[in-house]
Amino acid sequence: MADAPRPLLLIDVDGPLNPYAAKPTRRPKGYRAHRMRPTGWDDPGLKPLRVWLNPAHGPALTALPYQLVWCTTWQAEANVWIGPQLGLPVLEHVSFEDVRRPTVDDGTYFKTHEVVRWAAGRPFAWVDDEVTDADREYVADVHPGPALLLTINPRIGLLPADFEQLGEWAESPRE
């Protein structure tokens, strides 16, 4: 019998990997500051975007039993700006048409409907700072496979307990 495919781990950048909401004078322990000019920040009149990344997150993510996927408004640019800083390989990404729309008419986060469509019934975990109970309810109602949606505090980013929970969930039996 062939092994079942690994569940997806959908990774947001800002919040989980980049604790952007932390006070500038209180960078969380283990994070390093990077200055970046992704699309939209390439105007020489703009200061480069400050991004805090924890290099330990790359090995921690790749050690998890998931297929890693970017689920961020950085979209494919996460492979240029974020992944190399963490030692991650090039990852697939979920595409979003309108990254400026905060919610859908049903109260869900703008990413949620596309996440469910993109996952296409596969088990997935999603780490993001914007998911709410409305998103969890929507996913439970329309996604035929198992799903774990973790809301990450954008002031502190991913914590060891989050990695532990992700690992336990990925290893749990699925029905």
C-alpha positions as YAML, in Angstrom:
chain: A
units: angstrom
residues:
- id: 1
  name: MET
  ca: [0.00, 0.00, 0.00]
- id: 2
  name: ALA
  ca: [1.39, 3.40, -0.98]
- id: 3
  name: ASP
  ca: [1.93, 6.01, 1.68]
- id: 4
  name: ALA
  ca: [-0.73, 8.69, 1.87]
- id: 5
  name: PRO
  ca: [0.46, 12.10, 0.67]
- id: 6
  name: ARG
  ca: [1.66, 14.41, 3.40]
- id: 7
  name: PRO
  ca: [-0.80, 17.05, 4.55]
- id: 8
  name: LEU
  ca: [-0.27, 20.60, 3.35]
- id: 9
  name: LEU
  ca: [1.14, 23.26, 5.66]
- id: 10
  name: LEU
  ca: [-0.01, 26.63, 4.38]
- id: 11
  name: ILE
  ca: [2.35, 29.31, 5.68]
- id: 12
  name: ASP
  ca: [1.63, 33.00, 5.98]
- id: 13
  name: VAL
  ca: [4.70, 35.26, 6.24]
- id: 14
  name: ASP
  ca: [3.58, 38.39, 8.07]
- id: 15
  name: GLY
  ca: [2.54, 37.34, 11.55]
- id: 16
  name: PRO
  ca: [3.77, 33.74, 11.80]
- id: 17
  name: LEU
  ca: [7.28, 34.20, 10.36]
- id: 18
  name: ASN
  ca: [7.61, 37.99, 10.57]
- id: 19
  name: PRO
  ca: [6.19, 39.27, 13.88]
- id: 20
  name: TYR
  ca: [5.50, 42.66, 12.29]
- id: 21
  name: ALA
  ca: [3.25, 43.87, 15.13]
- id: 22
  name: ALA
  ca: [6.01, 43.69, 17.76]
- id: 23
  name: LYS
  ca: [7.26, 47.04, 18.98]
- id: 24
  name: PRO
  ca: [10.33, 48.08, 16.99]
- id: 25
  name: THR
  ca: [12.36, 48.12, 20.19]
- id: 26
  name: ARG
  ca: [11.12, 44.65, 21.25]
- id: 27
  name: ARG
  ca: [12.14, 42.27, 18.52]
- id: 28
  name: PRO
  ca: [11.30, 38.75, 19.74]
- id: 29
  name: LYS
  ca: [14.25, 36.61, 20.79]
- id: 30
  name: GLY
  ca: [15.93, 34.71, 17.98]
- id: 31
  name: TYR
  ca: [14.78, 37.03, 15.18]
- id: 32
  name: ARG
  ca: [17.07, 38.95, 12.86]
- id: 33
  name: ALA
  ca: [16.17, 42.15, 11.03]
- id: 34
  name: HIS
  ca: [16.23, 42.16, 7.23]
- id: 35
  name: ARG
  ca: [15.54, 45.03, 4.85]
- id: 36
  name: MET
  ca: [13.67, 44.03, 1.70]
- id: 37
  name: ARG
  ca: [12.21, 45.62, -1.40]
- id: 38
  name: PRO
  ca: [9.53, 43.23, -2.70]
- id: 39
  name: THR
  ca: [7.08, 44.39, -5.36]
- id: 40
  name: GLY
  ca: [5.39, 47.53, -4.10]
- id: 41
  name: TRP
  ca: [8.46, 48.51, -2.07]
- id: 42
  name: ASP
  ca: [10.79, 48.97, -5.03]
- id: 43
  name: ASP
  ca: [10.27, 52.77, -5.22]
- id: 44
  name: PRO
  ca: [13.63, 54.31, -4.25]
- id: 45
  name: GLY
  ca: [11.70, 56.95, -2.29]
- id: 46
  name: LEU
  ca: [10.40, 54.29, 0.10]
- id: 47
  name: LYS
  ca: [12.47, 52.96, 2.95]
- id: 48
  name: PRO
  ca: [13.04, 49.21, 2.56]
- id: 49
  name: LEU
  ca: [10.53, 47.04, 4.37]
- id: 50
  name: ARG
  ca: [11.73, 45.80, 7.76]
- id: 51
  name: VAL
  ca: [11.16, 42.07, 8.13]
- id: 52
  name: TRP
  ca: [12.12, 40.07, 11.21]
- id: 53
  name: LEU
  ca: [12.85, 36.40, 10.61]
- id: 54
  name: ASN
  ca: [13.99, 33.64, 12.92]
- id: 55
  name: PRO
  ca: [16.52, 31.40, 11.12]
- id: 56
  name: ALA
  ca: [15.51, 28.47, 13.35]
- id: 57
  name: HIS
  ca: [12.07, 28.45, 11.70]
- id: 58
  name: GLY
  ca: [13.38, 27.05, 8.41]
- id: 59
  name: PRO
  ca: [14.74, 23.81, 9.89]
- id: 60
  name: ALA
  ca: [11.73, 23.55, 12.21]
- id: 61
  name: LEU
  ca: [9.34, 23.83, 9.26]
- id: 62
  name: THR
  ca: [11.20, 21.35, 7.05]
- id: 63
  name: ALA
  ca: [11.34, 18.86, 9.94]
- id: 64
  name: LEU
  ca: [7.53, 18.76, 10.06]
- id: 65
  name: PRO
  ca: [5.80, 15.96, 8.08]
- id: 66
  name: TYR
  ca: [4.07, 18.35, 5.66]
- id: 67
  name: GLN
  ca: [4.24, 19.59, 2.12]
- id: 68
  name: LEU
  ca: [5.11, 23.24, 2.75]
- id: 69
  name: VAL
  ca: [3.22, 25.88, 0.73]
- id: 70
  name: TRP
  ca: [3.32, 29.67, 0.89]
- id: 71
  name: CYS
  ca: [-0.08, 31.14, 1.73]
- id: 72
  name: THR
  ca: [0.84, 34.80, 1.87]
- id: 73
  name: THR
  ca: [0.30, 38.08, 0.11]
- id: 74
  name: TRP
  ca: [4.00, 37.83, -0.72]
- id: 75
  name: GLN
  ca: [2.85, 35.01, -3.04]
- id: 76
  name: ALA
  ca: [5.73, 33.72, -5.23]
- id: 77
  name: GLU
  ca: [8.02, 36.49, -3.97]
- id: 78
  name: ALA
  ca: [8.24, 34.62, -0.66]
- id: 79
  name: ASN
  ca: [10.59, 32.28, -2.54]
- id: 80
  name: VAL
  ca: [12.85, 35.23, -3.36]
- id: 81
  name: TRP
  ca: [12.79, 37.24, -0.13]
- id: 82
  name: ILE
  ca: [11.75, 34.94, 2.74]
- id: 83
  name: GLY
  ca: [12.63, 31.34, 1.90]
- id: 84
  name: PRO
  ca: [16.35, 31.92, 1.30]
- id: 85
  name: GLN
  ca: [16.69, 33.71, 4.67]
- id: 86
  name: LEU
  ca: [15.24, 30.63, 6.38]
- id: 87
  name: GLY
  ca: [17.00, 28.01, 4.28]
- id: 88
  name: LEU
  ca: [13.74, 26.83, 2.71]
- id: 89
  name: PRO
  ca: [13.55, 25.34, -0.78]
- id: 90
  name: VAL
  ca: [11.36, 26.93, -3.43]
- id: 91
  name: LEU
  ca: [7.76, 26.26, -2.41]
- id: 92
  name: GLU
  ca: [4.47, 26.26, -4.26]
- id: 93
  name: HIS
  ca: [2.20, 29.14, -3.35]
- id: 94
  name: VAL
  ca: [-1.50, 29.83, -3.17]
- id: 95
  name: SER
  ca: [-2.37, 32.72, -5.51]
- id: 96
  name: PHE
  ca: [-4.71, 35.50, -4.46]
- id: 97
  name: GLU
  ca: [-6.38, 37.83, -6.94]
- id: 98
  name: ASP
  ca: [-7.08, 40.76, -4.63]
- id: 99
  name: VAL
  ca: [-4.81, 40.98, -1.60]
- id: 100
  name: ARG
  ca: [-6.41, 44.23, -0.43]
- id: 101
  name: ARG
  ca: [-9.82, 42.76, 0.38]
- id: 102
  name: PRO
  ca: [-9.84, 41.99, 4.15]
- id: 103
  name: THR
  ca: [-12.99, 39.87, 4.32]
- id: 104
  name: VAL
  ca: [-15.54, 38.21, 2.09]
- id: 105
  name: ASP
  ca: [-19.28, 38.91, 2.39]
- id: 106
  name: ASP
  ca: [-19.67, 35.88, 4.68]
- id: 107
  name: GLY
  ca: [-17.26, 37.33, 7.27]
- id: 108
  name: THR
  ca: [-14.34, 35.09, 6.37]
- id: 109
  name: TYR
  ca: [-10.81, 36.28, 5.70]
- id: 110
  name: PHE
  ca: [-10.16, 36.99, 2.02]
- id: 111
  name: LYS
  ca: [-7.75, 34.01, 1.76]
- id: 112
  name: THR
  ca: [-10.12, 31.39, 3.16]
- id: 113
  name: HIS
  ca: [-12.22, 30.54, 0.09]
- id: 114
  name: GLU
  ca: [-9.11, 30.27, -2.09]
- id: 115
  name: VAL
  ca: [-7.35, 28.11, 0.52]
- id: 116
  name: VAL
  ca: [-10.24, 25.62, 0.49]
- id: 117
  name: ARG
  ca: [-10.36, 25.62, -3.32]
- id: 118
  name: TRP
  ca: [-6.57, 25.20, -3.58]
- id: 119
  name: ALA
  ca: [-6.41, 22.39, -1.00]
- id: 120
  name: ALA
  ca: [-8.96, 20.46, -3.08]
- id: 121
  name: GLY
  ca: [-9.98, 18.18, -0.23]
- id: 122
  name: ARG
  ca: [-6.45, 17.40, 0.98]
- id: 123
  name: PRO
  ca: [-5.72, 17.61, 4.70]
- id: 124
  name: PHE
  ca: [-4.12, 20.92, 5.57]
- id: 125
  name: ALA
  ca: [-2.90, 23.03, 8.43]
- id: 126
  name: TRP
  ca: [-2.78, 26.79, 8.00]
- id: 127
  name: VAL
  ca: [-0.78, 29.25, 10.10]
- id: 128
  name: ASP
  ca: [-1.87, 32.88, 9.76]
- id: 129
  name: ASP
  ca: [-2.44, 35.85, 12.05]
- id: 130
  name: GLU
  ca: [-5.81, 36.73, 10.50]
- id: 131
  name: VAL
  ca: [-7.86, 33.52, 10.70]
- id: 132
  name: THR
  ca: [-10.88, 33.63, 13.01]
- id: 133
  name: ASP
  ca: [-13.68, 31.37, 14.15]
- id: 134
  name: ALA
  ca: [-15.65, 32.40, 11.02]
- id: 135
  name: ASP
  ca: [-12.87, 30.90, 8.89]
- id: 136
  name: ARG
  ca: [-12.78, 27.73, 10.99]
- id: 137
  name: GLU
  ca: [-16.55, 27.35, 10.65]
- id: 138
  name: TYR
  ca: [-16.43, 27.89, 6.89]
- id: 139
  name: VAL
  ca: [-13.63, 25.35, 6.45]
- id: 140
  name: ALA
  ca: [-15.43, 22.80, 8.65]
- id: 141
  name: ASP
  ca: [-18.61, 23.27, 6.59]
- id: 142
  name: VAL
  ca: [-17.16, 23.10, 3.07]
- id: 143
  name: HIS
  ca: [-13.76, 21.38, 3.16]
- id: 144
  name: PRO
  ca: [-14.17, 17.59, 2.91]
- id: 145
  name: GLY
  ca: [-10.81, 16.81, 4.51]
- id: 146
  name: PRO
  ca: [-9.28, 17.47, 7.91]
- id: 147
  name: ALA
  ca: [-7.99, 20.98, 8.57]
- id: 148
  name: LEU
  ca: [-6.23, 22.81, 11.37]
- id: 149
  name: LEU
  ca: [-6.29, 26.60, 11.36]
- id: 150
  name: LEU
  ca: [-3.85, 28.21, 13.82]
- id: 151
  name: THR
  ca: [-4.11, 31.89, 14.57]
- id: 152
  name: ILE
  ca: [-0.62, 33.19, 15.31]
- id: 153
  name: ASN
  ca: [-0.02, 36.31, 17.40]
- id: 154
  name: PRO
  ca: [1.64, 38.83, 15.04]
- id: 155
  name: ARG
  ca: [3.61, 40.33, 17.93]
- id: 156
  name: ILE
  ca: [5.45, 37.09, 18.70]
- id: 157
  name: GLY
  ca: [5.28, 34.81, 15.63]
- id: 158
  name: LEU
  ca: [5.44, 31.04, 15.65]
- id: 159
  name: LEU
  ca: [6.34, 29.51, 18.99]
- id: 160
  name: PRO
  ca: [7.71, 26.06, 19.91]
- id: 161
  name: ALA
  ca: [4.21, 25.07, 21.08]
- id: 162
  name: ASP
  ca: [2.86, 25.86, 17.59]
- id: 163
  name: PHE
  ca: [5.43, 23.57, 15.98]
- id: 164
  name: GLU
  ca: [4.56, 20.88, 18.52]
- id: 165
  name: GLN
  ca: [0.84, 21.21, 17.78]
- id: 166
  name: LEU
  ca: [1.48, 21.10, 14.03]
- id: 167
  name: GLY
  ca: [3.59, 17.96, 14.40]
- id: 168
  name: GLU
  ca: [1.01, 16.21, 16.56]
- id: 169
  name: TRP
  ca: [-1.82, 17.11, 14.20]
- id: 170
  name: ALA
  ca: [0.09, 15.88, 11.14]
- id: 171
  name: GLU
  ca: [0.76, 12.54, 12.83]
- id: 172
  name: SER
  ca: [-2.81, 12.06, 14.09]
- id: 173
  name: PRO
  ca: [-5.01, 9.48, 12.33]
- id: 174
  name: ARG
  ca: [-7.39, 10.84, 9.69]
- id: 175
  name: GLU
  ca: [-10.80, 9.47, 8.88]
...
